[in-house]
């Protein structure tokens, strides 16, 4: 029993040492560090393997589409507009909806409310989608 406890402590010490060495090596080579020049402002998954990213590089804000094979520049956006949108989003999150959610609810539909409005988890969006599919598939 004592021998098993000693082996356990030695094994944990060995694993801890390997992790410490790997972290020190990564820090020395500069892995995992950012100089603040490139920042991912927002990211939205579009498909299984594709995303749309808003990236700030120095004073430029770019909208980039990324898949497994390629990265494509979609647009360059005004940095002040992005800052205002992020501030509205934070305000809406703090107040529980607020003015920022109003414009989004108009786009999504009148039945969608709350923090999940327009997202995949919004029940109203799925209901509207199912209703549209029913209308398209009904035999007349």
Secondary structure, 3 states (H helix, E strand, C coil): CHHHHHHHHHHHHHHHHHHHHHHHHHHHHCCCCCCCCEEEEEEEECCCCCEEEEEEECCEEEEEEECCCCEEEEEEECHHHHHHHHHHHHHHHHHCCCCHHHHHHHHHCCCCCCCCCCCCCCHHHHHHHHHHHHHHHCCC
